[in-house]
Amino acid sequence: MILKRLKLNTPLGEPTNCYIIADENKKEAMVIDPGGEVDKIVDMLNTLAVNLKYIYLTHCHGDHIAGIPELKRRCGGKVLIHRDDAEGLVNKDISLINYIGVEEERLLAADARVDDGDTIHVGDIKLKVIHTPGHTKGGSSLYSEEYKMLFSGDTLFHGTWGRTDLPTSSFEDIIKSISYKLLVLPEDTIVYPGHGKSTMISEEEPIYYDLKPRED
């Protein structure tokens, strides 16, 4: 299994983490959250000499979806998103593309909608969909039990949780998602968030006892 993280600049001003997961034997790849700078993504796919099978979106916000049309045009791949966030891909009031400065024509419908508990195969790599509403109502995370990896989107960050003052967001839901769906994973699971540095489940657990973000 190959994992690459690309820090992509977006009009929002804060880099978005884009991840490439690839099976080097089957030459299949998934791109998670192509928020911009598609040249960087395509260059990495070409370097790895893999075929893009899926474009997975942890949620529908513009800084995570802006690169979809160009990436799909250049490399193919089916766009996947949780069904509760599919509307956000075609609704600018939910995706907030105007707020962050993304062109409206970049909106794109999903090729397929996923649900909690679904398993996505990239070559021989298995990734489980975990519905983690809160930042958006259809936010989701991807979990690999075999490789002890969690791609948490904007639900769980190093030391804090995602914003809940946006359309379809909910503080109660995000705390429930983290507490009852993510923190129950093995403590040595590495968390790869949508922004910022990676962390581990064991490092994040203490925050949710007192609901106070870490200041370090």
N, C-alpha and C positions, 0 to 999 in steps of 0.2 A: 504494500500500500504506500502511495505517495501522498503527502500533504504539503501544500504550499499556501502561505498567507501573502496576500497582496494588499498593501495599504493604498487605497484609491482615493484621490482627491475628488471632492464633489462641491457643487456650489454652496453647500451648507457651511463649508469652512473647516469642518472636522473630518479627518479621513475615515472612510468606511472600510472595515475589514472584509475582504473578499477571499474566499477559500476555494482552492482546487483540490479535489479528492480524485485520485486516479488509481486504477488497477493496472500496474505495469505489465502484467501478463496478458490480460484481455484487451489492453489498450483502450479502455473506456474511462471517461472522466465525468465528473459533476462539478459545476461552478455554483457556489453559494453566494448570493447577494452581489451581483455585478453592478455596483453603484456608479460606475464611470470609468474613464481611462481604459477603454476597451482594448487599445493597442497592447497594454501591459498584459491583459488576460490572454489575448490571442498569441502573443509572443511566448508566454509560458506554456500554453497548450502545444504550440509548435515545438518548443524545446523538449517537452516531454514526449512528443510524438504520439499523442493520444487523440481519440475522437470524442467530441463532446456529446454525451448522451442526454444529460439533464441540466437545466438551469433551475436551481432551487431557490425559492424566496422565503426567508424566515418571516417576512411580513411585507406589507405593501407600500411602505414609505418611499418617497422619491429618491432619497439618498442610498437606497438599497436596490432600486429597480431601473435607474436611469440608463444603464448600459444594455438593457435587454434587446431592444430592436437591432442595434448594430451587431451585438454578439451573435444573435440568432441568425442574422443575415449572413455573417461571415463564417460561422462555424456550425450552424444548425443547433440541435438540442431542443428538447421539449421543456416548456416552462411549467414548473410545478409550484403550487401554493396551497395552503390550507383553504378549504372551501369557504370559511367565514371571512377570509380576506380577499377573495377573488374579486369582489365588487370594487375594492380599493384600487385595483389596477386600472379601472376605467372610470373612476370617480375622483376628480382632482381635489374635491373637498375632503376626501379621506386620505389620499396619497400625499397631500400637501405639496404637490410639485410646484405650485405657484409660489408658495412660501419659501422654498429653498432655491428657486430659480431654475428649475428644470423645464425644458420645453414641453408644452402640453401634448404635442404629437407623439411623444415617446411612450405614452400609455399603450399598453398591450394586454390583450386578454390571455389568460392562462390556457395552456394546452390540456392540462389535467389538474383536477383538484384532489388534494389528499386529505385524509382523516387521521385522527388520533389512533395510534397503533399500527398504521400501515408500515410495511417494510419496503424500502427502496433498494434495488440492487444495482450497484455499479461494478460490473465485472463480478468478482466473487465477494465484494465488500457489501455488507448488509448494514443499512442505516434505518433506524426506527424513528417514525414521526411521533413527536410528543406535542400535543396541543397545549400551548402555554399562553392563554389569553391574558391581557392586562395592558401591555403597551399598545396593542391593537386587539380587537376581539378574535382575530384569526391568526395571531402570532403563533409560531411553532418553533420547536427545536428539533435537531437531529442528533440521535445517539447511536454510537457504535459500542456495543458491549464488548466485542472482541478486542478493539483497539483502545477502549476506555477513553473515548472522546465524546464531548458534547458540544454542539454548535448551537449557541443559545440566542443568536440574534440580538435584539435589544431588550430581552427579558432580564437576563442576569449578566452583570458586569463584575469586574474586579472591584470589590468593596461596596457595591451598591446595586440598585435595580433600575430598570428603564423608566422613562417619563410616563406619567399617567394623567397628564393634563391635555391630551390630544383627542381628536375625534375617535370614538369607539374604545377609548382606553378606560381602565378602571384600576384604582389602587388596590381594592379588595381582591380583584381577580389576579393581579400580578403577584401579590404576596401569597395567595393560595397556590398559584402555579409553581412558584419557586419552592415553597415550603413542602408541598405535597406531591410534586411531580419531579422536581430536579434534585432537591437535597436528599431524597431517598435513594439516589443513585450511589454506587460505591464511592467512598471518600477519596480514592485515588484517581477518580475520573478527572481528566483535564478539560477545562471549560474554555472554549474559543468563542468570545463574544463578538458582537457586531461592531464594536468600537473599543479601542484601548487594548491593553495587554491581556494575555491569558491568565487563568487562575486555576484553582482546583476546588472541587466540592468541599473538601475538608477546610479550606481557608474561608469559605463563605458562610458556613453554618452558623458561627457565633453571631453574625450580623442580625440574623432573623430571630434570635432570642429576645432582643430589645428593640428591633426595628430601627437601628441607628446605623447609617452608612459609615463605613470606615474612613478615616481621615488621612491615612497614609497614601 
